[in-house]
Amino acid sequence: MMVDYRRLQFEMDEVNNLPHFWSFRLNKDSLYRDGDWRHYVWIGLSPTGHIVFLRYPEEYPYGFFSVEVEPDIQTKYKHSLRELCYIRGYEWNPSFTVVSIIPVIFKFLQDYSKGRI
């Protein structure tokens, strides 16, 4: 699915207008061609000190973000070696944006750092 640049601009504006997401910046991954949603990845710092990588899926907005953190965490909630499982597929809604997901990731990491998950 090709990138909807209006939606991408909307999401950039959302992030830039919220001071508690001050560290998140949209980056381009040269592994993917321009015009492919996977070309774009948000990188920012969580309150727990983890660097968070949120990559758009190819089928965005119908698929959910791929999320990785550094340093890596040891949890059973992973799709792969590094990709966090922060949401069940049926819970995803195409109206969600990066601003909808960042707080979910922050809560996940806070729960992890407190030993709750």
C-alpha positions as a Markdown table, in Angstrom:
| # | Residue | x | y | z |
|---|---|---|---|---|
| 1 | Met | 0.0 | 0.0 | 0.0 |
| 2 | Met | 1.4 | 3.4 | -0.9 |
| 3 | Val | 2.0 | 6.1 | 1.7 |
| 4 | Asp | -0.8 | 8.5 | 2.3 |
| 5 | Tyr | 1.3 | 11.6 | 2.8 |
| 6 | Arg | -1.7 | 13.6 | 4.2 |
| 7 | Arg | -2.0 | 11.0 | 6.9 |
| 8 | Leu | 1.7 | 11.0 | 7.5 |
| 9 | Gln | 1.7 | 14.8 | 7.8 |
| 10 | Phe | -1.3 | 14.6 | 10.2 |
| 11 | Glu | 0.6 | 12.2 | 12.4 |
| 12 | Met | 3.8 | 14.3 | 12.4 |
| 13 | Asp | 1.7 | 17.3 | 13.4 |
| 14 | Glu | 0.0 | 15.3 | 16.2 |
| 15 | Val | 3.4 | 14.3 | 17.6 |
| 16 | Asn | 4.9 | 17.7 | 17.3 |
| 17 | Asn | 2.0 | 19.3 | 19.1 |
| 18 | Leu | 2.2 | 17.1 | 22.2 |
| 19 | Pro | 5.1 | 18.1 | 24.5 |
| 20 | His | 5.3 | 14.7 | 26.3 |
| 21 | Phe | 6.4 | 13.1 | 23.0 |
| 22 | Trp | 9.1 | 15.7 | 22.5 |
| 23 | Ser | 11.8 | 13.1 | 21.8 |
| 24 | Phe | 10.0 | 11.3 | 18.9 |
| 25 | Arg | 11.2 | 12.0 | 15.4 |
| 26 | Leu | 10.2 | 10.5 | 12.1 |
| 27 | Asn | 13.1 | 8.9 | 10.3 |
| 28 | Lys | 13.5 | 7.2 | 7.0 |
| 29 | Asp | 14.9 | 3.7 | 6.7 |
| 30 | Ser | 16.9 | 3.3 | 3.5 |
| 31 | Leu | 16.2 | -0.4 | 3.4 |
| 32 | Tyr | 12.8 | 0.4 | 1.9 |
| 33 | Arg | 11.9 | 2.5 | -1.1 |
| 34 | Asp | 10.3 | 5.9 | -0.7 |
| 35 | Gly | 6.5 | 5.6 | -1.0 |
| 36 | Asp | 6.5 | 2.4 | 1.1 |
| 37 | Trp | 5.1 | 2.8 | 4.6 |
| 38 | Arg | 7.9 | 0.7 | 6.0 |
| 39 | His | 10.3 | 3.4 | 4.8 |
| 40 | Tyr | 9.2 | 5.4 | 7.9 |
| 41 | Val | 10.1 | 4.8 | 11.5 |
| 42 | Trp | 9.5 | 6.8 | 14.6 |
| 43 | Ile | 12.4 | 6.8 | 17.1 |
| 44 | Gly | 12.1 | 8.3 | 20.6 |
| 45 | Leu | 12.9 | 7.9 | 24.2 |
| 46 | Ser | 10.5 | 6.4 | 26.7 |
| 47 | Pro | 10.2 | 7.5 | 30.4 |
| 48 | Thr | 11.9 | 4.3 | 31.4 |
| 49 | Gly | 15.0 | 5.2 | 29.3 |
| 50 | His | 14.4 | 2.8 | 26.5 |
| 51 | Ile | 14.8 | 3.9 | 22.9 |
| 52 | Val | 11.6 | 3.0 | 21.1 |
| 53 | Phe | 11.4 | 2.2 | 17.4 |
| 54 | Leu | 7.9 | 2.3 | 15.8 |
| 55 | Arg | 7.9 | 1.2 | 12.2 |
| 56 | Tyr | 4.9 | 1.5 | 10.0 |
| 57 | Pro | 3.7 | -1.7 | 8.4 |
| 58 | Glu | 3.3 | -2.1 | 4.7 |
| 59 | Glu | -0.5 | -2.3 | 5.0 |
| 60 | Tyr | -0.9 | 0.8 | 7.2 |
| 61 | Pro | -3.4 | 1.9 | 8.5 |
| 62 | Tyr | -4.9 | -1.6 | 8.4 |
| 63 | Gly | -1.9 | -3.2 | 10.1 |
| 64 | Phe | -0.3 | -2.2 | 13.3 |
| 65 | Phe | 3.2 | -0.8 | 14.1 |
| 66 | Ser | 6.2 | -3.0 | 14.6 |
| 67 | Val | 7.8 | -2.0 | 17.9 |
| 68 | Glu | 11.3 | -2.7 | 19.1 |
| 69 | Val | 13.2 | -1.2 | 22.1 |
| 70 | Glu | 16.8 | -0.8 | 23.1 |
| 71 | Pro | 18.0 | -2.1 | 25.3 |
| 72 | Asp | 16.1 | -5.2 | 24.5 |
| 73 | Ile | 13.8 | -6.6 | 27.2 |
| 74 | Gln | 13.2 | -10.2 | 28.2 |
| 75 | Thr | 9.5 | -10.8 | 28.1 |
| 76 | Lys | 7.2 | -13.5 | 26.7 |
| 77 | Tyr | 5.3 | -10.7 | 24.9 |
| 78 | Lys | 7.2 | -10.7 | 21.6 |
| 79 | His | 6.3 | -11.5 | 18.0 |
| 80 | Ser | 9.9 | -12.3 | 17.2 |
| 81 | Leu | 13.3 | -12.0 | 18.8 |
| 82 | Arg | 13.1 | -8.2 | 19.2 |
| 83 | Glu | 9.5 | -7.2 | 18.2 |
| 84 | Leu | 7.2 | -6.5 | 21.1 |
| 85 | Cys | 3.6 | -7.8 | 21.2 |
| 86 | Tyr | 1.9 | -4.8 | 22.6 |
| 87 | Ile | -1.6 | -5.3 | 21.0 |
| 88 | Arg | -3.6 | -8.2 | 19.7 |
| 89 | Gly | -4.4 | -8.1 | 16.0 |
| 90 | Tyr | -8.1 | -8.0 | 16.6 |
| 91 | Glu | -7.7 | -4.9 | 18.9 |
| 92 | Trp | -6.1 | -2.8 | 16.1 |
| 93 | Asn | -8.3 | -0.1 | 14.6 |
| 94 | Pro | -7.3 | 1.8 | 11.4 |
| 95 | Ser | -8.2 | 5.0 | 13.2 |
| 96 | Phe | -5.2 | 4.5 | 15.5 |
| 97 | Thr | -2.2 | 6.7 | 14.9 |
| 98 | Val | 1.3 | 6.8 | 16.3 |
| 99 | Val | 0.0 | 9.1 | 19.1 |
| 100 | Ser | -2.5 | 6.4 | 20.0 |
| 101 | Ile | 0.3 | 3.8 | 20.3 |
| 102 | Ile | 3.1 | 5.7 | 22.1 |
| 103 | Pro | 1.2 | 5.8 | 25.4 |
| 104 | Val | 0.5 | 2.0 | 25.1 |
| 105 | Ile | 4.2 | 1.3 | 24.6 |
| 106 | Phe | 5.1 | 3.6 | 27.5 |
| 107 | Lys | 2.7 | 1.8 | 29.8 |
| 108 | Phe | 4.0 | -1.6 | 28.6 |
| 109 | Leu | 7.6 | -0.5 | 29.4 |
| 110 | Gln | 6.6 | 0.9 | 32.8 |
| 111 | Asp | 4.8 | -2.3 | 33.7 |
| 112 | Tyr | 7.9 | -4.3 | 32.6 |
| 113 | Ser | 10.3 | -2.1 | 34.6 |
| 114 | Lys | 8.1 | -2.6 | 37.7 |
| 115 | Gly | 8.0 | -6.4 | 37.2 |
| 116 | Arg | 4.3 | -6.5 | 36.4 |
| 117 | Ile | 4.8 | -8.3 | 33.1 |
